[in-house]
Amino acid sequence: MTRYSAWSVLREGFNGQRGWDPAWRSPEPKPRYDIVIIGGGGHGLATAYYLAKNHGLRNVAVLEKGWIGGGNSGRNTTIVRSNYYYPQSAKLYDFSLKLYENLSRELNYNIMLSQRGMVTTTHSRHDLESAARWVGAMNANGVPAQMLTTAQVKRRIPLLDVSPTARFPVLGGFVQERAGSARHDAVVWGYARAASQLGVDIIQNCEVQGIERSREGRVVAVQTSRGRIESGKTAMAAAGHSSVLADMAGFRLPITSYALQAFVSEPLKPVIDTVLLSLATGMYISQSDKGGLVIGGGLDLYPSYAQRGNLPVVRNVIGAVVDQMPSLGRARFLRQWAGIVDVVQDSSPILGETPIPGLYINCGWGTGGFKAIPAGGWMLSHHIATGSPHPIAEPFALRRFFTGDLIDEAAASGIAH
Ligand SMILES: Cc1cc2nc3c(=O)[nH]c(=O)nc-3n(C[C@H](O)[C@H](O)[C@H](O)COP(=O)(O)OP(=O)(O)OC[C@H]3O[C@@H](n4cnc5c(N)ncnc54)[C@H](O)[C@@H]3O)c2cc1C
């Protein structure tokens, strides 16, 4: 397969662009694989890639009911960060950020990682105290972060109204400098291309409709819209549809599926060169390379599988933008959409075994699993290949809901993750 480089771009420029290979193969499904992964989002594809690369397991298929990246991995607002409170979360998400830092080189695919920093603003003394505790925890966890004064916030984000009479006066904030954004499609396509090169079969338009178990209860095959496929081991990485698949396999997950919306404005000249998150409103904003403002906010607070989202949330999020940056009041919005996110009560992921022998799981990332794609894939592939959890993934096992060892990030930091 062609290696992407400045040289290959130049060569193909002279060659009429005739020499490019398809980025990944699209084979017919085989009747049996050693490992079948359900879900061709970032986590499913990264799991397949690390199974092949780290563990030499190549008889692997990723089954995707639509097109790869058509779920949340292609619908998110692309923020990457590791600003977590508890050491368990910090280890997981910072491992992911470190993998992101070398991912373009590793995959030979430009994921457009831009570590432009993320500024979290506080709007009350209570917020400020939470932020100070949060920054203390981050630094103790080995993830550098600094508190900012109101003047420092204003210097970094001149658009913000920080006056004491503002609807949301800014009392300061904090920054993680290594946070930023990456191009979501590129992450999905980069993992798909690299996994396919290593022999993984990526099978799109292949919906899993049933999970077959042996008399002893082990998962032995999946029924799909393209026929029955036997599997030695099976993994689910289906985000908001994890409960549907768990139901097919015969167990229940502590997950509620909600719509989460995102918005993009018309392209503007550069107006913000960092990521901003406002603690009081949950609104966050960054600017894409094309100039569009990429904006998100809180969940639509009723369970749903509809990828649309409702109007009160549109009003709240856009209201929060205009209240805090009045000069954006006349910017026009081009697009709005939603994805279905998999929310767990303690707002931490579920990684590893399920109660069903031969069935593994990667889910529960909720509103924040894009940044975790490299780590999620690494951890699940380790468990599938070796039969035991990676030490970083151990605290995130499903059994924590029986033992009570929950890792409640939302309660600790004051915002949903
Ligand atoms: C609007 C929005 C903004 C977000 N912003 C951020 C952000 O800024 N930063 C961040 O870190 N995270 C963010 N997230 C969360 C992040 O997008 C997700 O946590 C992450 O993409 C989940 O990846 P995944 O691979 O697990 O799921 P997905 O990408 O959803 O992939 C799951 C795949 O499984 C497939 N599937 C489902 N059922 C079946 C079946 N029966 N058979 C076969 N295939 C099936 C689906 O079609 C889908 O493609 C956001 C999410 C949304 C919706």
The ligand as an SDF file (V2000), in Angstrom:
LIG
                    3D

 53 58  0  0  0  0  0  0  0  0999 V2000
  -21.9930   15.6210   19.7000 C   0  0  0  0  0  0  0  0  0  0  0  0
  -20.9010   14.8500   20.3660 C   0  0  0  0  0  0  0  0  0  0  0  0
  -19.7580   15.5100   20.7820 C   0  0  0  0  0  0  0  0  0  0  0  0
  -18.7330   14.8170   21.3920 C   0  0  0  0  0  0  0  0  0  0  0  0
  -17.5840   15.4850   21.6970 N   0  0  0  0  0  0  0  0  0  0  0  0
  -16.5280   14.8090   22.1850 C   0  0  0  0  0  0  0  0  0  0  0  0
  -15.2930   15.4770   22.3870 C   0  0  0  0  0  0  0  0  0  0  0  0
  -15.1530   16.6610   22.0860 O   0  0  0  0  0  0  0  0  0  0  0  0
  -14.2550   14.7700   22.9030 N   0  0  0  0  0  0  0  0  0  0  0  0
  -14.3880   13.4500   23.2360 C   0  0  0  0  0  0  0  0  0  0  0  0
  -13.4240   12.8740   23.7280 O   0  0  0  0  0  0  0  0  0  0  0  0
  -15.5420   12.7760   23.0130 N   0  0  0  0  0  0  0  0  0  0  0  0
  -16.6140   13.4150   22.5000 C   0  0  0  0  0  0  0  0  0  0  0  0
  -17.7830   12.7630   22.2390 N   0  0  0  0  0  0  0  0  0  0  0  0
  -17.8980   11.3340   22.5930 C   0  0  0  0  0  0  0  0  0  0  0  0
  -17.2380   10.4630   21.5500 C   0  0  0  0  0  0  0  0  0  0  0  0
  -17.6540   10.8360   20.2590 O   0  0  0  0  0  0  0  0  0  0  0  0
  -17.5700    8.9930   21.7890 C   0  0  0  0  0  0  0  0  0  0  0  0
  -17.3770    8.6410   23.1460 O   0  0  0  0  0  0  0  0  0  0  0  0
  -16.6790    8.0840   20.9470 C   0  0  0  0  0  0  0  0  0  0  0  0
  -16.6650    8.5180   19.6090 O   0  0  0  0  0  0  0  0  0  0  0  0
  -17.1980    6.6660   21.0260 C   0  0  0  0  0  0  0  0  0  0  0  0
  -16.5060    5.9030   20.0770 O   0  0  0  0  0  0  0  0  0  0  0  0
  -16.9900    4.4280   19.8050 P   0  0  0  0  0  0  0  0  0  0  0  0
  -16.0730    3.8560   18.7980 O   0  0  0  0  0  0  0  0  0  0  0  0
  -17.1520    3.7200   21.1030 O   0  0  0  0  0  0  0  0  0  0  0  0
  -18.4750    4.6060   19.2570 O   0  0  0  0  0  0  0  0  0  0  0  0
  -19.0400    4.9650   17.8070 P   0  0  0  0  0  0  0  0  0  0  0  0
  -18.1320    5.8480   17.0660 O   0  0  0  0  0  0  0  0  0  0  0  0
  -20.4440    5.4190   18.0170 O   0  0  0  0  0  0  0  0  0  0  0  0
  -19.0170    3.5610   17.0820 O   0  0  0  0  0  0  0  0  0  0  0  0
  -19.9160    2.5310   17.3930 C   0  0  0  0  0  0  0  0  0  0  0  0
  -20.3090    1.8980   16.0830 C   0  0  0  0  0  0  0  0  0  0  0  0
  -21.0720    0.7330   16.3560 O   0  0  0  0  0  0  0  0  0  0  0  0
  -21.9690    0.5770   15.2860 C   0  0  0  0  0  0  0  0  0  0  0  0
  -23.0080   -0.3600   15.6980 N   0  0  0  0  0  0  0  0  0  0  0  0
  -23.9790   -0.1720   16.6140 C   0  0  0  0  0  0  0  0  0  0  0  0
  -24.7710   -1.2640   16.6740 N   0  0  0  0  0  0  0  0  0  0  0  0
  -24.2820   -2.1480   15.7720 C   0  0  0  0  0  0  0  0  0  0  0  0
  -24.6800   -3.4400   15.3660 C   0  0  0  0  0  0  0  0  0  0  0  0
  -25.7580   -4.0560   15.8750 N   0  0  0  0  0  0  0  0  0  0  0  0
  -23.9570   -4.0860   14.3930 N   0  0  0  0  0  0  0  0  0  0  0  0
  -22.8460   -3.4850   13.8520 C   0  0  0  0  0  0  0  0  0  0  0  0
  -22.4500   -2.2400   14.1960 N   0  0  0  0  0  0  0  0  0  0  0  0
  -23.1540   -1.5860   15.1540 C   0  0  0  0  0  0  0  0  0  0  0  0
  -22.4650    1.9910   15.0250 C   0  0  0  0  0  0  0  0  0  0  0  0
  -22.9980    2.1350   13.7340 O   0  0  0  0  0  0  0  0  0  0  0  0
  -21.1890    2.8140   15.2410 C   0  0  0  0  0  0  0  0  0  0  0  0
  -20.5250    3.1180   14.0300 O   0  0  0  0  0  0  0  0  0  0  0  0
  -18.8570   13.4230   21.6430 C   0  0  0  0  0  0  0  0  0  0  0  0
  -20.0020   12.7510   21.2180 C   0  0  0  0  0  0  0  0  0  0  0  0
  -21.0150   13.4480   20.5740 C   0  0  0  0  0  0  0  0  0  0  0  0
  -22.2240   12.7040   20.1190 C   0  0  0  0  0  0  0  0  0  0  0  0
  1  2  1  0
  2  3  1  0
  2 52  2  0
  3  4  2  0
  4  5  1  0
  4 50  1  0
  5  6  2  0
  6  7  1  0
  6 13  1  0
  7  8  2  0
  7  9  1  0
  9 10  1  0
 10 11  2  0
 10 12  1  0
 12 13  2  0
 13 14  1  0
 14 15  1  0
 14 50  1  0
 15 16  1  0
 16 17  1  0
 16 18  1  0
 18 19  1  0
 18 20  1  0
 20 21  1  0
 20 22  1  0
 22 23  1  0
 23 24  1  0
 24 25  2  0
 24 26  1  0
 24 27  1  0
 27 28  1  0
 28 29  2  0
 28 30  1  0
 28 31  1  0
 31 32  1  0
 32 33  1  0
 33 34  1  0
 33 48  1  0
 34 35  1  0
 35 36  1  0
 35 46  1  0
 36 37  1  0
 36 45  1  0
 37 38  2  0
 38 39  1  0
 39 40  1  0
 39 45  2  0
 40 41  1  0
 40 42  2  0
 42 43  1  0
 43 44  2  0
 44 45  1  0
 46 47  1  0
 46 48  1  0
 48 49  1  0
 50 51  2  0
 51 52  1  0
 52 53  1  0
M  END
$$$$
